[in-house]
Amino acid sequence: MSDTKDYKIFKLVFHIIILIVAVGVITAYAIDGQLGYIIFGILIAVGSAFSIFKELRKN
């Protein structure tokens, strides 16, 4: 199944937004030192970065 160009762009933009939000979560909770939220934000950021890398590698 081939993805259209618009869908690929949407996936890239979506994961970039998720990555920005995850970095914001990590930064906000790093100030308070709440380890659980920091780990959660890192997991989301890594997953989103992997998806971006995978999508860019297809092109």
C-alpha positions as CSV (number, residue, x, y, z in Angstrom):
1,M,0.0,0.0,0.0
2,S,1.5,3.3,-1.1
3,D,1.1,6.4,0.9
4,T,0.2,9.6,-0.9
5,K,2.5,12.6,-0.7
6,D,0.1,14.6,1.4
7,Y,-0.3,11.8,3.9
8,K,3.5,11.5,4.3
9,I,3.7,15.3,4.9
10,F,0.9,15.0,7.5
11,K,2.7,12.2,9.3
12,L,6.0,14.1,9.4
13,V,4.3,17.3,10.7
14,F,2.3,15.3,13.2
15,H,5.3,13.6,14.7
16,I,7.3,16.9,14.8
17,I,4.4,18.4,16.8
18,I,4.4,15.4,19.1
19,L,8.1,15.7,19.5
20,I,7.9,19.4,20.5
21,V,5.1,18.7,23.0
22,A,7.2,15.8,24.5
23,V,10.2,18.1,24.9
24,G,8.0,20.6,26.6
25,V,6.7,18.0,29.0
26,I,10.3,16.9,29.8
27,T,11.4,20.5,30.3
28,A,8.4,21.4,32.5
29,Y,8.7,18.4,34.8
30,A,12.5,18.5,34.9
31,I,12.2,21.7,36.9
32,D,10.1,20.0,39.5
33,G,12.1,16.8,39.4
34,Q,9.2,14.5,38.8
35,L,10.9,11.4,37.3
36,G,7.8,9.6,36.1
37,Y,6.7,12.4,33.8
38,I,10.3,12.9,32.6
39,I,10.5,9.2,31.6
40,F,7.1,9.3,30.0
41,G,8.1,12.4,27.9
42,I,11.4,10.7,26.9
43,L,9.5,7.6,25.7
44,I,7.1,9.7,23.7
45,A,10.0,11.8,22.2
46,V,12.0,8.7,21.2
47,G,9.0,7.0,19.6
48,S,8.1,10.2,17.6
49,A,11.8,10.7,16.6
50,F,11.9,7.1,15.4
51,S,8.7,7.6,13.4
52,I,10.2,10.7,11.8
53,F,13.4,8.9,11.0
54,K,11.5,5.9,9.5
55,E,9.3,8.2,7.3
56,L,12.3,10.2,6.1
57,R,14.2,7.0,5.3
58,K,11.3,5.8,3.0
59,N,11.7,8.9,0.7
